[in-house]
Amino acid sequence: MNSQVMFIPSGLAGTFDSKHTVLDAARELGVDLDSVCGGRGVCGKCQVIPSFGNFPKWAITSEVNSLSEVNSTEELYSGRRPLETGGRLGCQAFIQGDLIVEVPPGSQLHGPMVRKEVNIRTVDLDPVSTVSVVEIEISQFSDPLERKEVLSAALLDQWKMKTSGVSDYALKQLGDLDRSETIVSVVLRHNPKNLVVIAVWAGFETESYGIAIDVGSTTIAGHLLELSTGEICASHGLMNPQIRLGEDLMSRVSYAMMNPDGGKALTELVRGAINDLVGELARIAQIPLNKIVELILVGNPVMHHLFLGLDSTPLGQAPFTLQLAESVLVEATSLDLICEAAYVYVLPCIAGHVGADTAAVILAEDPMNFDGPLLIVDVGTNAEIILSVDGKLFAASSPTGPALEGAQITCGQRASKGAIERVRINSETLEPKFKVIGSDLWSDDPLFDEDIEGFGITGICGSGIVEVLGEMYLAGLIAEDGLLSDVPSGIGTKTSRVFQEGRTFSYMLHRGSGSSHNRDITVNQSDVRAVQLAKAALRAGVDLLMERAELASVKQIRFAGGFGSHIDPLYAMILGLIPDCPLQDVVSSGNAAGAGAIIALVSGQARTQIEKQVLEINKIETAIEPRFQELFVAALAIPHLEASTTNLESIVTLPPKSKTQVSKRSSRRSRQ
């Protein structure tokens, strides 16, 4: 009996019989699953993590018995890379039924590179947690409660600080102090109405630390700072392991709906990942975990709810009700986090699909103080859109899906060495050249092959997808309706680069040698369609906000987020991701959500500010707006069915509109 197997995050799938191992299936499909021992179960590089449950998106129910039982090779495995929790060796696990299987970053030969740079505007340091050193006499007291009274008296006497309480963790530390200690360092948390002791260290310890974390649906990025100076001591990112239970947000909500304890499983995964991130940041900065006293978290509403252990299922259907919109302040231990001394502050959400990450972007970009209409777009699996006009803020979210990040694309991949990220196509010969991550040379450079030796050409990432489609459109290979043709418009002759696959055509971007380091890289009709759907959802959200604000144009457009910082504004405009405007007015903000989280980490005043601002935002739920669908249909065209392209046409020569497209425009105008 053949079984359906879906690999995550690549989205590659196929049917296989019980003679196939997971590694066999991965190789046949071209999945990036590493292996160096020839399937002997020795190297441990082909580890995979099966996901079990009901997955409506792919119409697959993945069960425990969908894989063969753990065999003696796996039981005796003792390679240098330990098996991950729930992990299996792909070369030993035989397919017995329908299956969803994740290839974790460590098993990918060309693993993902989390590229989330952060730029921070000037902000006044106003840390919520501070350190005070006090002289104390505790030699006669062993009971922690008695020591608490002595400490409170010392703080009042020496620092004129009246404390209202001591955390359980600090109380335990007091009890563990040596009787001979006469100098202790006290971490005090300045809450709006009280002052609480949250940590106590023996001797002079004047530095305390906090971590700002951006919990994205694809990646989780964190920055560790010394709180008194605001210095970033370490940065690190990792992939969100929830991807094994659903690649996009609605898939995860669906998993929580359809599987017993599905929400709990998703919560455990994200908390486990955050613990891994915290531990790695502490290791990089070479500090003990008990020195971490503050954690700031931001994320979209689904990530927000799953991290906090809240029911996310209402976010999967209208009216998209938030279980909790206000900011959250809790002890880290209550969320099963490993930094015992820390308190966790989660920024407020804005609406059902506009979360704490958007609040962080607002905090970082300060759009209300920009002179003129400002559009901020955070491009990701779910795109957040902010529009500032005359001191008013409008916000919305659009379900773009993962196509713009390289997922669900035939040769797509996350940004890593070997991924094509820049593309140019000669409009006369239709021959391409490109750049890959890891090399500064174009592919037509004589030294290119030598420069990429060791990692090769492995796929195409999000910025490359945007550029190759933009170049194909300019070269006439793709029509404005997205149809990929074997006879480019304006040239009228066929090219060997375009070949037929079934009833549609594909473009050969790179002819490979057949190895995993150098495989064929193609763009087919379904790839074009996936990007069209993604960009139309984003653009329709933008157009909806601009209609609501009664705007025809904006003064500046800012790209936020990891993907936005690498996309070329010109190609974003060619595809119609963003409205037409002077190209110099489109800028990158980097990881604005991460920057906003950092600002909230070092400034209590900033937290108060954003809590007030989110209450004044004009929130628009695109999923229930009747006008959104009309705008979506218009935005499917490249660049757009009816919007102006004046500024774009001053930079590039756009292909002439087809008669069909002109007819559609005329018909549309006649109905308005």
N, C-alpha and C positions, 0 to 999 in steps of 0.2 A: 504494500500500500504506500503510495506517495504521500509525503507530508509537506505542508507549506511552511517555509522557514523565512523569517524576516530578521535581517541584521540591523542593529541600531549602533551608531547614529547614521550610517550610510544610507539607510532606506532601501538597500538592495535586497531582493527577495527571489525565491525560486522554489521549485518542488523537488524533493529528493526521497529516495527509498532508504530502507533501513541498513543498506550496505555502506551508506555514506556517513563519515564522521562530520562533526561541525567544521573541522579544518578542511575536509574535502569540499564541502558545500561553499565555504568561504572562497576557496581557490577558484572554483568553477564560476562564481559570480563576480570575481575580481574584488572581493572585500579585503580591506587592508588589515589582515591578521598575520602577525609575524610568526615565524617558526624557523629554527636553525638546526634542529636535531633530526630532521627527517621523519617526524612523527613518532619518535621513540619515547616520548613522555619524559625527557631528561631536561630540556632547556627551560621549560615553563613559560616560553614566550607566547604560546598560543592560547593562553588563558582566556576564557570567556565567562560571562555571567548570564545564565539563563533567567528570564523573567517569567513568572507564572501568574496566571489570572486570565480574565476576559478582556480582550482588546478590540472594542467595536470598530475602531478606526480602520483596522486591517481585517476585520471579520475573522479573528484568530482567537481561539481559546488555547492558551499554552499551559500544559499541565506538567506536574513533576515527572510523570512517567513518559513524557515526550522525549526524554533522554534515557539512554541506557544507564544502569546503576554504576556507581563508582566502582572501578575495577582495582586490581592489586597494584597496577602501575601508578594509579593516582594515589592510592593509600600510602604507598612507599615513597612517593615523590618528595624529594628534599633539595630541590634546586635553589639557586641563589635568590630567586624571586619567589617568596612564599605565595601560596594560593590565597587569593582574596576571599573574603567572606562570601560564601555561596558560589565560589568560582569552580570551574571545571577546566580540565585540559582539553582543548578543542580536538586534539589528535586522538583522544581516547574515548570521547563521548559520541556515541552513535545516535543518529536521529531515529526516534521511535514514534513521533507524532508531531502535530503542528506546534511550532515553536517560535518564540521571540527571544533573541539572544543579543546581548550587548557585547561589543568589543571595547573594553576599557582602554583609556589612553596608553597605559603601560604595555598593552598588547598590540598596539598599532605601530607598524614599522615607521610610519610617517605620522607620529602622534600630534595632537592638536597643540598649537602654541597660543596661550591665553595672552592676547595683546590688548591690555586695557590701560593705556597711559592716562595720567590724571594731571590736570592743570588746575591750580587753586588760585582764586582771586584773593586780594588782600583782605584779611579778616583779623579783628582784634581777639587775642587770646582771652578766653573767659572760661577756663576749665571748671567743670562741675566737681571734679575730685582733686583735692590738693593734699600735700604732705606737710605735716608739722612735726618737728622733733621736740620732745619734752623730756625733762628730767623727772624721774619717778622713783619712789621708794616702795618696792613690793616684797622685800625680803621676808617680811613677817606675814605675808598673805599668800596662801596657796589656792584658795577658792577663787575661780574666775569671776564670780559676782562681786566678791570683795575687791578684787583687782580692778574691776570695772569702775567701782566707786572712786578708787584712788586715781585712776586715769582721768575720769571726768573732772575731779577736783584739780588735777594738775593742768588740764587744758584750760579750765576757767581761770586758774591763778596765773599761768604763764602766758596764755594767749587771749584771754578774755573771751573764750569760746564756750558757749553753753550748749552742750550736746543733748540731744533728745533720745538717743538710743545707740546701741552697739549691735551690729549684725551677729548672727549666730557664728559665722566664720571668724569674725574678729574676736568674739568671746572665746572660741576654741584656741585661737592664737595666744590670747592673754594667759590662758591656763597652761600653755606649753612653754611660756617664757621661763628662763632660768632665774632662780631667786636672786642671783647676783647682778642681774641687769639693773642699771640705773639710768640708761638712756634708751628710749624707744622712739621709733618713727611711726606716726599715726596717719593713716589715710582717712580723710574726712570728706564725706559726700554732702555737698551743699544743695539740698532739696529746697524748693520754693519756701517751705514753711518750717523746715527743721534741719538740723545738722546731725549726721549719723556717722559713727565710726565704722568703717567697713573693712579695715585691715590694720594689723599691728605687726611691725617688724623690729627685731632687736637691733640696737645700735643706730648709727647714722645711715639712713637710706633715703636720699632726697628725691629719687627718680621713681615715677610711676608711669604706667603705660596704658594705652587704649588702642583698640582696633576698630577701624571703619570697614564694614563689609557690604559689598553690593551683591545681593543674591539674585543673579540672573537665571533665567530658565535654561540657558545653555552653559554659562560659565559663572563661577563664584570668585570674586576678586576681593582681596583684603589688603589693608595698609596698616602697619603698626607704628604708632607715634609715641614719643615721649611727651606727656601732657603739659609739662610746665614750659616747654620750648616750642612745641608744635613740630618738632623735627620728625620726618619720616625715617624710621630706622630699618624698615623692611617692607617689601611688597611681594605678594605671591598670588597666584591664581590657579584654579583647578576646574575641571569639568564638573557640571552638576550631575551627580549619579542618578538623579530622578529620570534622566533621559532614557534609562532602560525600561521604565514603566510608561513612557509617553514622551514623544519628541517635542510636542508643542503643549501649550497650557491646557487647551480643551481636552487633549488626549489624557492628561493627568487627572483633570476633573472627572472625565469619563471613567478612568481606572478607579478612582475613589468611589464613584457611584456603583460600579458594576462588580466590585470585588469586596468580600468581607474583610474588614480592617485595611482596605486599600488606602484610605487617608492616613492611617497610622503608619503604614509601610513607607509612604511618601515622606511623612514627617521624620521618621527615623533616618531615612536616607539623607535628607538635607541637613539634619542636625549632626549626623556622623561626618558629613563633608565639612561642615563648619568647624567641628572639633579637629579634623585633620588639618584644616587651614590654620587654625589658631596654633596648633602644635608646631607646624612648619614655620610660621612667622616667628614664634618664640625661639625656635632652633636657629633660624637665620640671624636673629638679633642677639642670640646668646644671652637670653634673660630667663629667669624662672617663671613658671606660669602664675605664681602668686603675686607677681609684680603687675599683672594685667588686671586693671580695676574697672575699666569701662569698655563696653562693646556697643557700637552703633550698627544697626542693620537697616537696609533699605531693600525693597523689592517690589515687584508688581503684586496686585492683590492676591493672586493665586499663590505665589511664593510666600507672601506675607502670612496668609492664613495657614498654609501647610507648615511653615516654620513654627508658628505659635501653637500649632495643634488644633486650629479651629476648623470647622466644617467648611470645605471649599465648594461643595456641590451647588449651593445657591448661585455661585458665580458662573455656572454653566448654562443658566437659562434666565430669560427675562423674568423680573426686572433687575437681575444681577445684584442681589442684595449683599452688602458687606455685613459680616457678623460683627466686625469691629472696625470703626473708621478712625478713632482717636489714637493718639500716640500711646505707646505702651512702655512701662518701666517695671522690670522684674529682676530678681536675682538670677544670675546665670545658671545656678544649680537647679532652679525650678524648670529649666528647659534642657536639662541633661547635658549641659556644657561643662567642659573640663576646667575652666578658669574659675575656681571656687570663690575668689575674692570679688569677682566682677559683677557689675549690674549691667543689664541689657536695656538699651533704649531703642525703640523702633519708631521711626518717623510715622506720622499719620498718613492714611490713605486719603485719596480725593474722591473717587467714585468707584463703581463696581469694576471697571476695567482700567482705572487710572490710579496707580498705587503710590506707595511710599517712595519708590524710585523716582517718580515724576516730581514729588515734593522735594526730593533731594536735588533734582535738576534745577528747579526753581530757586532753591537756596544757593546753588553754585553760580547760576547764570544771572541772577538778580534782574530779570527781564522788566520789572516794573519801573526800573530807573533808566531804561534805554530810551533814547530820544527818537521816537518814531515806531511804526509797526515792526514787530520782531517776531519771526517764526523760528521755533526750536523743534527739531525733529530728532528723536532718539530711535534710530533704526535697529530693530532686533526681531526676534521671533514674534514679539508683539510690539508694534511701534507706538511710542508715546509722542503726542503732538501738543505743543504749547504755543499760544498766540497771545502776544501782549500788545494792547492798543490803548493809548491814552490812560495808562495806569490800571486798565482792566485786564484780567487774565481769563483766557478761554483754554480749556484742556479737553483732550479726547484721546482715545486709544483705537488703533486699527489692527485687526488680526492679519498680519502680513505672512505668518508662517515662516519656516526655516529656509526657504529657497534663496533669499538674498544673502544667506550666510553659507551657501554652498551645499546645504543638505537637500535631499530629494531632487538632486540634479544628477544626470547619468554619470558624469565624471567629476561630480562635485566632491569637495572635502573641506574640512575646517582649515583655517590658516595654519600651515606648517611648512617646513622646508620641502621644496619641490613643487609646491602648489603654484599654479599660474595666477599672477595677481595683476598683471598689466598686459594689454593686448592692442596691437595695431594691425589693420588689414589694408593692403594696397588696393585702392579703389579700381585700378586698371587691371592688375593681374590677379587680384583676390587672394594673393599670398599673404599669410600672417607672419608677424613676429611677436614675441612676448617676453616678459620677464617672470621669473619665479622667485618665491621667497627663499632667501639664502644666497642670492647672487644679484649684483648690481648691473650685470650685462644683459643686453637684449639677445635673443636667440640667434640673430643673424651675425653676431660678433664671432670672429674666428676663434676666440678663446672661451666661448660660452660652454662648450662641451667639457672642456678641462675644468672650468670653474665650478660646474655642478656635479663633478665626479664625486661619488659617495652618497648622494641623495637623489639625483636624477629629476625626472619630471613625472609627477605622480597623480596630478589631478588639477582641478581649478577651484579656487576659493571665491568668496562672495564678491570682492572687488573685481576679480577677473571675469566673473559671470556678467556683471554690469557692463564692463568695458567691451567684452566680446560681442554682446548683443547690440550695444550702441554702435560698434564698428560694423557689424553685419547689416544694421539698418542703414547706416551712411553709405555702405557699399552696394546697397540694393539687394542684398541677399534675403533680407526680411522686409516684408511690406508693413505698412502702418497698422494693419490688422493683425500682425504677428505671424503671417503665413511665410514659412521658409520655402523658397523656390529654387529650382535647379537652373533657372534662367534669370539671372539678376537683372532688375530693371535698370534701364539706362545703358546696359552693356549689350544685352541681347544674345550673348554667347554662353554656352555651358562651360563649367569649370570642373576639373577633376576633384577639386576640394569638396564638391557637393555630390553626395551619393544617395541612392534610394534605399530606404529601409521600410519594407512593407508598402504602405500607401502614402507615406510621407518622406521627407528628405532630411538629411543630416549634413552638417559641415565638419570636415576634418581639420581641427585646429592644429593637431600635432600627430604625425605618423610615428609611432613608437616601434621599438624592436621586439615587443612582446613580453619583456620582463616587467616585474613589479616596479622597477625603477624607471622604466621607460615604456609605458603603455600608450596605446592610441588615446588621444583626448578629442572627443567629439562633442558637438552641440546638436541636439535633435529637436524636433517639433515640440515634444512634451516639455523639454527644458525651457523653451521659449514661452510656452503657455504658463508654466509654473511661475516664471518671473513676471509675466504679464499680470497674473492674478495677485501676486504679492505687491507689485508697484501700484496697481490700481486701487488696492485696499488702502495703501498709505496715502496716495494722492487724493482719494475721495475723502478721507478724514481731514486732510489739509483744506480741501475746497469747502467742506462743510463748515469748518471753523471760520474760514474767511467770509463765507456767505453770512454766517451768524453775526460776524463783526462788521458786516457791510463794507468789506475791503476788496479792492480790485488788485492791489499789489502790496508788497511789504518792503521795508527799507533794508532789512538784512535777514538772511537765513543762516541758522547755525545747525550743523550736524553734531549731535552728541552720541556717545556710546562707542564701543570698540570698533564696530563695523563702520560707523559714520566717520571715524577719524582716518580711515583708509580708503574711502570711496572718493573718486575724482568727481568734483562738482559738475564738470562739463558733461560727463557721461550720465550722471544723475539727471541732468536737465534734458539730455538727448532722449533718454527713456521716458521722461515725464514723471520721475519720482517727485520732483519739486516744481513749483510754479516758475515761470520765466522771470528772470531778473538779471541785472548786470552780474557777470560771473565773479567779479571782485567782491561782491556783497554776499557771497556764499563762503562761510568759514567753518572750520572744525573746532569743536570745544573739547575734544577728547572724551574721557569717561566722566561726564558731568555728574552722573548719579553718584559715582565714587567720590568725586570732589565735594559734592554736597554732604555726603556722609562724613567726610573728614571735617568739614566746617562744623557740623553738628557735634562732632566728637570734642573739638577744642573750644566750643563756645556755647555756654548755656543760654546766652541771649539769642543766639541763632535758633535754638530749639523753640524758644518762646515765640520768635518771629514767624517761623514756618507754621506753627500750630494756629496762629491767627490768620495767616495768609490763605491757608487751604479752605477756610470757611468762606472766603470771599470769591473763590474761583467759580466761573461759569462752566459747569460740567455738562458735557454732551456725550451721551451713550450712543455711539455710532450704530450699534446692533439693533436699536429700536427706533432709529430715525428713518422715516419713510424716504426722505430725500437722499439718503446715503446710497441706496441702490442705483438711482439714476446717475449720480455722480460717479459711482463705481463703473458703470457701463461706459460712460464717456472717457474715463481714465484708462480703459483697456487699450485704447489706440496708442500708437507710438508717434510722437510724444504724447498727444492728447487729441481727442476728437474735435474740440472747438476752442480750446484756450489759446491765447496769444503765444507766439514763439519769436517775437521781434528781436529780443536780445540774443537769443540762441542763433538766429539766422545771420546775425552780424559777425558771428565767430566761425560757424561751419555752414556748408552748403547742404541743406536738407533735400532728400529725394522729393520729386514732385508727388503731390497727392494723387491717388488713383481716382478714376471717375466714380467708383463705388463709394469711396470715402467722401468725396465732394457731395455726392448725392445724399449721403447720410447727414452731412452737415446742414444742407439746405432743408431737408425734411425736418430736422430737429428744430431749426430756427422757425420754420413755418408753424410748428406746434406751440411755440412759446408766445 
